[in-house]
Structures are given as C-alpha cells and as structure tokens.
Amino acid sequence: MNGSLQGLIVCRHFLEDPVLGAIAALETGQPASGAKQHIAATLIERAEKLGLKGNLLSSYILYLLADGQMESAAAIERAGRAGAGLIAGMAIDMAILWPYLTQPASVFLDLALLDAYEPSLPRTYDHVEVLTATLKNCTGATAAASALAAHYAAYGRGQLARFQAFRLDEAGELQGIRDFPDLSWDDLIGYAAQKERLLENTRAFVQGGRANNALLTGARGTGKSTAVKALVSLYHRQGLRLIQIGQQQLPYLPDLLEKLAAIRSKRFILFLDDLSFDENEKEYKYVKSAIDGGVTPQPDNVLIYATSNRRHLLKETWDDRHDEMNEVHRADSVNESISLSDRFGLILHYAAPTQDEYLAIIKHELQKAGICLDGETLRREGVRWEMEHSGRNGRIAHQFVTAYVAQKSLFHK
C-alpha cells in the first residue's frame, strides 16, 4: 500500500464515511473481533441502497469520488478548471486510494462475496461509469488525479453530475429530475431544417461559441418540446444541463441566473415550455429583463429555449384593436404584445405535418417496435386513426403506435 487512509488530504471527508472511516480505524491498530464483518455489513447496506455491483469496495469509492461532495470538487466545478495545488493534493489522495480501486475487496475485508457482488436492484450512474472508464486508462495516481480534476471540470459533481435535467422547487432551488427520458435525436422525424438550425445553435453554445435564445412555435404535438429534451440527451456529457421553469416561477429568474453564472464548468438551457401570457399576466417582464440584460444579465453559459403554440407570446384580442380615440398610444400596446418574441434570436416554426410526414413518423416508431406494415395498410390504419382523433401531428402518431403495439401484443398472447 502507498499509505493509510488517515493520510487523505483533499478527500479527507472520506474519513467521516462509515465504511472508509472504519477501514481507516483498522489501519491504526489491532482490529476488534468482528470489525471487518461489521464493515462488510455496512458496505452491503450501502450497495443495496445505491444499487452498486461488482468489486464492491472499488465501486463504492468510485461512487463517492464521482459524486464529489467536497469543497475542492465544488471549486473545480465553479471555475471549470483545477489549479496545480489541487491536482497535487489529489495525486497524494489517489496514491492512497489506488490499491482500493484496483484490488479485490476481499484483500481488505476477507470476504469473497464482496469481489463480485450482485445487488437486489442494480442501478447504473452515468457519471460514475464515465469516471470508472477514465480511471481504467490511467497508469497511476498522478494521471488519475488529473483525470479526476478534468472529470469535475467537465462533468460536475453532486446533483449536476447525477442529473441531466432539473426543475425548480417551491423555494426556487434546483431539484434533479429522476428518470429523465433518454431521447435519441435520430428518432425525431421530419422538420429537418428546424432540427438542423436548433442543433447548430446548441452545438455552438456547448462548444463555447456564440448562440441565440430560441423560440420554437407552431402547431401542437409537433415535437417542439421533445426536440429540446433530446438536445440534453445528446450533449449532457459535454456539460449541458436543462432546467425547466414553470410560468409562475419566472420571478425566480434573476436569482437563478446569478447562481448559474458562477458555475463555469456547465452550460444551461432554461426551458420555458408551452409559454404564453394573457393580457393581465406580467411575468413576461422577467423573461424580457433576462434576455435584454437587466440588473441580473443573462450569463454566457445560459440560453433560454421556449416553446409556444403562439407566434406572439402575449395574447392580443380584438379588444386591443380599439379605435385610436379609445387609446392614444395603441401602437405602443401592440408593440408590447410582440416585443417578447422578438427578443429571441432564433425563431423556428413547426407547422402541422403533411400526411406523408405523419405516416413516416408512424412507420419509424413501428419499426423500432419490430413491426413492419406494407404501405397500403400503414396509410389506411394511420389515416383512420387521424380521422378518429383531433387532427394530425407527432403526438397523435405516437398514440397510434402505442395502441397498435398493445393490440398486437394482446392478440399474440
């Protein structure tokens, strides 16, 4: 071994962990009877809670490292880089931890079942898998320290590493969204021009270039929201995160922008889904202020992507078009009603799909489910479903596929 766990510096909080703290105590003297069994029992409890498997002691330490619940990891996450001093401290710690990461757990705890453990409900963590794969390619502690620092800079720690998407809780704090759907960009059928412009804009943003806030507008059920969510699945390993904000939560925007500006290792899309404002609603002013650069300007690591069925986000009624005698500054009122949408540098319109586009979506989704229909049957069944429902769009196409697959499964039972 390269040293006792008592020698940890940057990861010194590991000594407060019930598993690693107990192992460190073993190293300081003669272990009490049953001490190793007690540690093994605690480790198994943690494994069952977290769904860890394989070489259990290594898996557990990798989970702790990837989660990064330490101030040094937080500093790297904020700055987007690690200083030479931190990397030197990490190298000392990785030299101490390296035997535990590379040898079987039974070497330390005399229990073979810990070497290839199978939990009742296995779970995978993307950020842990990324770090594990990275460290496997390291030849020693010094390289591992640099890799760990780069992981925190690119991938984050804590919530920002564990989750791809977030919502705001009642206090305006980030709350990770569990089981966020992993959507494939290639599964978005149709709207090729809109997809390409949205993808180019987001790619530039992720790579640190200039990008525009985007408004996706048009017919319902055309995949506007799905496209935004799919971008996060595509780029989350490059540091992109999604934060969905409800319309009534817009007053939290100034504080949120200030917090996100301090996290230089990440890029954030603030997702305002199904956005529209009635004439008496004033929350839109928070969006205008964020985009225009009010007291709390929009940071360069934050974009706003909004979807709406309205091209002009503020509702305008015929009552707004009274004779000029009834309102001296009618033009000002009209300009106010369209000024919010004009703040978005990228506006993409999603019209209702043609029948051929609608049927192409159905064909693609059926093929993913292992079902291939001839052209005549596909058109007949798809059009019948369309006529029985409220028109033609991607959402209705997916509903048809769900019903068709379920019917086939029931028939073959």
C-alpha positions as CSV (number, residue, x, y, z in Angstrom):
1,M,0.0,0.0,0.0
2,N,1.0,3.6,-0.6
3,G,-0.2,4.9,2.8
4,S,-3.0,4.9,5.3
5,L,-6.4,6.4,4.6
6,Q,-5.5,8.7,7.5
7,G,-3.2,10.5,5.1
8,L,-6.0,11.7,2.8
9,I,-6.0,15.5,2.2
10,V,-8.4,16.6,-0.5
11,C,-10.7,13.7,0.2
12,R,-10.3,13.9,4.0
13,H,-14.1,13.9,4.4
14,F,-14.0,10.2,3.4
15,L,-12.9,9.5,7.0
16,E,-16.3,10.5,8.1
17,D,-17.9,7.9,5.9
18,P,-19.0,4.8,7.9
19,V,-17.2,2.4,5.5
20,L,-13.9,4.2,4.8
21,G,-13.7,5.7,8.3
22,A,-13.9,2.2,9.8
23,I,-11.3,0.9,7.4
24,A,-9.0,3.7,8.4
25,A,-9.5,2.8,12.1
26,L,-8.5,-0.8,11.2
27,E,-5.2,0.5,9.9
28,T,-4.3,2.3,13.2
29,G,-4.2,-0.8,15.4
30,Q,-5.3,-4.3,16.3
31,P,-8.9,-4.7,15.0
32,A,-11.6,-5.7,17.4
33,S,-13.3,-9.1,16.9
34,G,-15.8,-8.9,14.1
35,A,-14.7,-5.4,12.9
36,K,-14.2,-6.5,9.3
37,Q,-17.6,-8.2,9.3
38,H,-19.2,-5.0,10.6
39,I,-17.6,-3.0,7.8
40,A,-18.7,-5.6,5.2
41,A,-22.3,-5.4,6.5
42,T,-22.3,-1.6,6.2
43,L,-20.8,-1.8,2.7
44,I,-23.5,-4.3,1.7
45,E,-26.2,-2.0,3.1
46,R,-24.8,0.9,1.0
47,A,-24.6,-1.3,-2.0
48,E,-28.3,-2.3,-1.7
49,K,-29.4,1.3,-1.2
50,L,-27.3,2.6,-4.2
51,G,-27.6,-0.5,-6.4
52,L,-23.8,-1.0,-6.6
53,K,-22.4,-4.2,-8.0
54,G,-19.1,-5.9,-8.8
55,N,-15.9,-5.3,-6.8
56,L,-17.9,-3.6,-4.0
57,L,-15.2,-1.6,-2.2
58,S,-13.9,-0.2,-5.5
59,S,-17.4,0.5,-6.8
60,Y,-18.3,2.4,-3.6
61,I,-15.2,4.6,-3.6
62,L,-15.8,5.4,-7.3
63,Y,-19.3,6.4,-6.4
64,L,-18.0,8.7,-3.7
65,L,-15.4,10.2,-6.0
66,A,-17.8,10.8,-8.8
67,D,-20.3,12.4,-6.5
68,G,-17.6,14.8,-5.4
69,Q,-19.1,16.0,-2.1
70,M,-16.1,18.1,-1.2
71,E,-15.2,21.8,-1.5
72,S,-12.3,21.1,-3.8
73,A,-14.6,19.5,-6.4
74,A,-17.1,22.3,-5.9
75,A,-14.3,24.8,-6.6
76,I,-13.3,23.0,-9.8
77,E,-17.0,22.8,-10.9
78,R,-17.4,26.6,-10.4
79,A,-14.1,27.6,-12.1
80,G,-14.2,25.0,-14.9
81,R,-10.6,24.1,-14.1
82,A,-8.3,22.9,-11.3
83,G,-5.2,24.7,-10.1
84,A,-1.8,23.0,-9.7
85,G,-2.2,22.9,-5.9
86,L,-5.4,21.0,-6.0
87,I,-4.1,18.5,-8.5
88,A,-1.0,17.9,-6.4
89,G,-3.3,17.2,-3.3
90,M,-5.4,14.9,-5.4
91,A,-2.3,13.0,-6.5
92,I,-1.5,12.2,-2.9
93,D,-5.0,11.0,-2.2
94,M,-5.2,8.9,-5.4
95,A,-2.0,7.2,-4.4
96,I,-3.6,6.2,-1.1
97,L,-6.9,5.1,-2.7
98,W,-5.3,3.4,-5.7
99,P,-5.0,-0.1,-4.1
100,Y,-8.6,0.0,-3.0
101,L,-9.7,0.9,-6.6
102,T,-7.6,-1.8,-8.3
103,Q,-7.6,-4.8,-5.9
104,P,-10.4,-7.1,-4.9
105,A,-12.4,-6.1,-1.8
106,S,-11.6,-9.4,-0.2
107,V,-7.9,-8.3,0.2
108,F,-9.0,-5.8,2.8
109,L,-12.2,-7.4,4.3
110,D,-11.6,-11.1,3.9
111,L,-15.0,-11.8,2.3
112,A,-15.0,-13.1,-1.2
113,L,-18.7,-12.3,-1.9
114,L,-17.7,-8.6,-2.0
115,D,-15.5,-9.2,-5.1
116,A,-18.4,-9.8,-7.4
117,Y,-21.5,-8.6,-5.6
118,E,-24.9,-8.6,-7.2
119,P,-27.5,-6.3,-5.5
120,S,-31.2,-6.9,-5.5
121,L,-31.9,-3.9,-7.7
122,P,-28.8,-2.9,-9.7
123,R,-28.5,0.7,-10.8
124,T,-26.2,2.5,-13.2
125,Y,-25.0,6.1,-12.8
126,D,-23.7,7.7,-16.0
127,H,-21.3,10.0,-14.1
128,V,-19.8,7.0,-12.2
129,E,-19.5,5.0,-15.4
130,V,-17.7,7.8,-17.2
131,L,-15.2,8.3,-14.3
132,T,-14.7,4.5,-14.0
133,A,-13.8,4.2,-17.7
134,T,-11.5,7.2,-17.5
135,L,-9.6,5.9,-14.4
136,K,-9.1,2.5,-16.0
137,N,-7.0,4.1,-18.7
138,C,-4.8,5.8,-16.1
139,T,-1.4,4.2,-15.3
140,G,-1.1,5.5,-11.8
141,A,-2.1,8.0,-9.2
142,T,-0.7,11.2,-10.9
143,A,-2.6,10.5,-14.1
144,A,-5.7,9.6,-12.1
145,A,-5.6,12.9,-10.2
146,S,-5.5,14.9,-13.4
147,A,-8.3,12.7,-14.8
148,L,-10.4,13.3,-11.7
149,A,-9.9,17.1,-11.8
150,A,-10.9,17.1,-15.5
151,H,-14.0,15.0,-14.7
152,Y,-15.2,17.6,-12.2
153,A,-14.5,20.4,-14.6
154,A,-16.3,18.8,-17.5
155,Y,-19.0,16.7,-15.8
156,G,-19.6,18.3,-12.4
157,R,-20.4,16.8,-9.1
158,G,-23.3,16.2,-6.8
159,Q,-26.7,17.0,-8.4
160,L,-25.2,18.5,-11.6
161,A,-23.3,15.2,-12.2
162,R,-26.2,12.9,-11.2
163,F,-28.9,14.5,-13.3
164,Q,-29.3,15.8,-16.8
165,A,-32.4,17.9,-16.1
166,F,-33.8,19.9,-13.3
167,R,-36.9,21.7,-12.2
168,L,-37.3,24.4,-9.5
169,D,-38.9,23.6,-6.2
170,E,-41.2,25.9,-4.2
171,A,-38.2,27.8,-2.9
172,G,-36.7,28.3,-6.4
173,E,-33.9,25.7,-5.8
174,L,-32.8,23.1,-8.3
175,Q,-34.4,19.7,-8.0
176,G,-33.0,16.9,-10.1
177,I,-35.5,15.1,-12.3
178,R,-35.1,11.3,-11.9
179,D,-35.8,9.0,-14.9
180,F,-35.5,11.9,-17.3
181,P,-36.1,10.3,-20.8
182,D,-33.1,9.4,-22.8
183,L,-34.3,10.7,-26.2
184,S,-32.4,10.0,-29.5
185,W,-32.0,12.9,-31.8
186,D,-32.4,10.5,-34.8
187,D,-35.9,9.5,-33.6
188,L,-37.2,13.0,-34.3
189,I,-38.8,12.5,-37.8
190,G,-39.5,15.4,-40.1
191,Y,-38.8,19.2,-39.6
192,A,-35.2,18.7,-40.9
193,A,-34.5,22.4,-41.4
194,Q,-35.7,23.3,-38.0
195,K,-33.8,20.5,-36.4
196,E,-30.6,21.5,-38.1
197,R,-30.8,25.1,-37.1
198,L,-31.6,24.2,-33.5
199,L,-28.7,21.7,-33.4
200,E,-26.2,24.1,-34.9
201,N,-27.2,26.8,-32.4
202,T,-26.9,24.3,-29.5
203,R,-23.6,22.8,-30.7
204,A,-22.1,26.3,-30.9
205,F,-23.3,27.0,-27.3
206,V,-21.9,23.8,-25.9
207,Q,-18.5,24.4,-27.6
208,G,-18.3,27.9,-26.0
209,G,-19.3,29.9,-29.1
210,R,-22.0,32.5,-29.6
211,A,-25.6,31.3,-29.7
212,N,-29.1,32.7,-29.7
213,N,-32.0,32.2,-27.4
214,A,-34.6,30.1,-29.3
215,L,-38.4,30.2,-29.6
216,L,-40.0,27.1,-31.1
217,T,-43.5,27.9,-32.1
218,G,-46.3,26.3,-34.1
219,A,-48.9,23.6,-34.1
220,R,-49.4,21.4,-31.0
221,G,-47.9,18.0,-30.8
222,T,-45.2,18.6,-33.4
223,G,-42.3,17.7,-31.2
224,K,-41.1,21.1,-30.1
225,S,-40.6,20.1,-26.5
226,T,-39.2,16.7,-27.5
227,A,-36.5,18.4,-29.6
228,V,-35.3,20.5,-26.7
229,K,-35.2,17.5,-24.4
230,A,-33.3,15.4,-27.0
231,L,-30.6,18.0,-27.1
232,V,-29.8,17.4,-23.5
233,S,-29.5,13.6,-24.1
234,L,-27.1,14.4,-26.9
235,Y,-24.9,16.9,-25.1
236,H,-25.1,16.2,-21.4
237,R,-21.6,14.5,-21.4
238,Q,-20.2,17.8,-22.7
239,G,-21.7,19.7,-19.7
240,L,-25.1,20.7,-21.0
241,R,-28.0,20.7,-18.4
242,L,-31.7,21.5,-18.8
243,I,-33.7,23.5,-16.2
244,Q,-37.4,23.6,-16.7
245,I,-39.1,26.6,-15.3
246,G,-42.9,27.0,-14.9
247,Q,-44.5,30.2,-15.9
248,Q,-45.4,31.1,-12.3
249,Q,-41.7,30.5,-11.3
250,L,-40.4,33.3,-13.6
251,P,-39.9,35.7,-10.7
252,Y,-37.0,33.3,-9.6
253,L,-35.1,34.1,-12.9
254,P,-32.8,36.8,-11.6
255,D,-31.6,34.8,-8.6
256,L,-31.2,31.7,-10.8
257,L,-29.2,33.5,-13.4
258,E,-26.8,34.7,-10.7
259,K,-26.3,31.2,-9.4
260,L,-25.7,29.7,-12.8
261,A,-23.3,32.3,-13.8
262,A,-21.0,31.1,-11.0
263,I,-20.8,27.5,-12.4
264,R,-18.4,28.0,-15.3
265,S,-18.0,24.3,-15.9
266,K,-21.6,23.9,-17.1
267,R,-23.8,25.2,-19.8
268,F,-27.5,25.5,-19.1
269,I,-30.7,25.7,-21.2
270,L,-33.6,27.3,-19.3
271,F,-36.6,25.6,-20.7
272,L,-39.9,27.5,-20.8
273,D,-42.4,25.0,-22.1
274,D,-45.8,26.0,-23.6
275,L,-45.1,29.7,-22.9
276,S,-47.9,32.3,-23.4
277,F,-49.2,35.2,-21.4
278,D,-52.7,36.6,-21.1
279,E,-53.3,40.3,-21.1
280,N,-53.2,40.6,-17.3
281,E,-50.1,38.5,-16.7
282,K,-46.9,40.4,-16.1
283,E,-44.4,37.6,-15.6
284,Y,-43.2,38.0,-19.2
285,K,-41.3,41.0,-18.0
286,Y,-38.9,38.7,-16.2
287,V,-38.1,37.0,-19.4
288,K,-37.6,40.3,-21.3
289,S,-35.3,41.5,-18.5
290,A,-33.2,38.3,-18.5
291,I,-32.7,38.5,-22.3
292,D,-32.2,42.2,-22.5
293,G,-29.7,42.3,-19.7
294,G,-31.4,43.8,-16.7
295,V,-29.9,44.2,-13.3
296,T,-29.0,40.4,-13.5
297,P,-27.9,39.9,-17.1
298,Q,-28.1,36.6,-19.0
299,P,-24.7,34.8,-18.5
300,D,-22.9,33.5,-21.5
301,N,-23.3,29.9,-20.1
302,V,-27.1,30.2,-20.1
303,L,-29.6,30.0,-23.0
304,I,-33.3,30.4,-22.9
305,Y,-35.3,27.9,-25.1
306,A,-39.1,28.4,-25.1
307,T,-41.9,26.6,-26.9
308,S,-45.3,28.0,-27.6
309,N,-48.3,27.5,-29.8
310,R,-48.4,31.3,-30.3
311,R,-46.0,33.1,-32.6
312,H,-46.6,36.2,-30.4
313,L,-46.3,35.1,-26.8
314,L,-48.5,37.9,-25.4
315,K,-52.2,37.3,-26.1
316,E,-53.7,40.1,-28.2
317,T,-57.5,40.2,-28.6
318,W,-59.7,42.3,-30.8
319,D,-60.4,44.5,-27.8
320,D,-56.8,45.5,-28.1
321,R,-57.5,47.0,-31.5
322,H,-59.9,49.7,-30.5
323,D,-60.1,52.9,-32.4
324,E,-57.2,55.3,-31.7
325,M,-59.7,57.6,-30.0
326,N,-60.0,54.9,-27.2
327,E,-56.3,54.6,-26.7
328,V,-53.9,57.3,-27.6
329,H,-50.8,55.0,-27.7
330,R,-52.3,52.0,-29.3
331,A,-49.1,51.3,-31.3
332,D,-47.2,51.1,-28.0
333,S,-49.6,48.4,-26.8
334,V,-49.3,46.4,-30.0
335,N,-45.5,46.7,-29.9
336,E,-45.5,45.4,-26.3
337,S,-47.6,42.4,-27.4
338,I,-45.0,41.3,-29.9
339,S,-41.8,42.6,-28.3
340,L,-41.1,39.5,-26.2
341,S,-41.0,37.0,-29.1
342,D,-38.7,39.5,-31.0
343,R,-36.1,39.0,-28.1
344,F,-35.4,35.5,-29.4
345,G,-32.6,35.5,-32.0
346,L,-33.7,32.1,-33.3
347,I,-37.4,31.5,-34.1
348,L,-38.3,28.2,-35.6
349,H,-41.9,27.5,-36.8
350,Y,-43.3,24.0,-36.7
351,A,-46.3,23.6,-39.0
352,A,-48.7,20.7,-38.8
353,P,-47.1,17.7,-40.6
354,T,-48.3,16.6,-44.0
355,Q,-50.0,13.3,-44.2
356,D,-46.8,11.7,-45.6
357,E,-44.7,13.1,-42.7
358,Y,-47.3,11.9,-40.3
359,L,-47.2,8.4,-41.8
360,A,-43.4,8.5,-41.8
361,I,-43.4,9.0,-38.0
362,I,-45.7,6.1,-37.5
363,K,-43.6,3.9,-39.8
364,H,-40.4,4.8,-37.9
365,E,-41.9,4.1,-34.4
366,L,-43.5,0.8,-35.6
367,Q,-40.1,-0.4,-37.0
368,K,-38.5,0.4,-33.6
369,A,-41.1,-1.9,-32.0
370,G,-40.3,-4.6,-34.6
371,I,-43.4,-4.1,-36.7
372,C,-43.3,-3.6,-40.4
373,L,-46.5,-2.7,-42.3
374,D,-47.0,-2.5,-46.0
375,G,-47.6,0.9,-47.4
376,E,-51.4,0.4,-48.0
377,T,-52.1,-0.9,-44.5
378,L,-50.0,1.8,-42.9
379,R,-51.9,4.5,-44.8
380,R,-55.3,3.0,-44.1
381,E,-54.8,2.5,-40.4
382,G,-52.9,5.7,-39.9
383,V,-55.5,7.9,-41.7
384,R,-58.3,6.1,-39.8
385,W,-56.7,6.9,-36.5
386,E,-56.2,10.5,-37.6
387,M,-59.8,10.9,-38.5
388,E,-60.9,9.5,-35.2
389,H,-58.8,12.0,-33.3
390,S,-58.1,15.7,-33.3
391,G,-56.1,16.0,-36.4
392,R,-52.6,15.0,-37.5
393,N,-49.4,15.6,-35.5
394,G,-46.5,13.7,-34.0
395,R,-48.2,13.2,-30.7
396,I,-51.2,11.5,-32.4
397,A,-48.8,9.4,-34.4
398,H,-47.2,8.2,-31.2
399,Q,-50.6,7.4,-29.7
400,F,-51.5,5.3,-32.7
401,V,-48.2,3.3,-32.4
402,T,-48.8,2.8,-28.7
403,A,-52.4,1.5,-29.3
404,Y,-51.3,-0.6,-32.3
405,V,-48.4,-2.3,-30.5
406,A,-50.6,-3.0,-27.5
407,Q,-53.3,-4.5,-29.7
408,K,-50.7,-6.8,-31.4
409,S,-49.3,-7.9,-28.1
410,L,-52.7,-8.8,-26.8
411,F,-53.6,-10.7,-30.0
412,H,-50.4,-12.8,-29.8
413,K,-50.8,-13.8,-26.2
